[in-house]
Amino acid sequence: MQTALRSLESEKQKLGETHTTDRFSLELELDRLKRDLARSDDELQRAREEVKEREKTKRERDATVDKLVRIHS
């Protein structure tokens, strides 16, 4: 009976250690994913700003072309 109890206690301890290790691994993975998401958000924001700036430049260029066409017409 004592052997069976010791065996159960040993299994319980192993499961606890496995659970702790798994939890730690998942927390590390979650932290990595959060950093990746933050970096992706930053990259997306920069890309949006670049597109906005390019659109502004294009509008200014189009306005200049329109002005030149009107002058030469």
Stockholm file with secondary structure:
# STOCKHOLM 1.0

chainA/1-73         MQTALRSLESEKQKLGETHTTDRFSLELELDRLKRDLARSDDELQRAREEVKEREKTKRERDATVDKLVRIHS
#=GR chainA/1-73 SS CHHHHHHHHHHHHHHHHHHHHHHHHHHHHHHHHHHHHHHHHHHHHHHHHHHHHHHHHHHHHHHHHHHHHHHHC
#=GC SS_cons        CHHHHHHHHHHHHHHHHHHHHHHHHHHHHHHHHHHHHHHHHHHHHHHHHHHHHHHHHHHHHHHHHHHHHHHHC
//
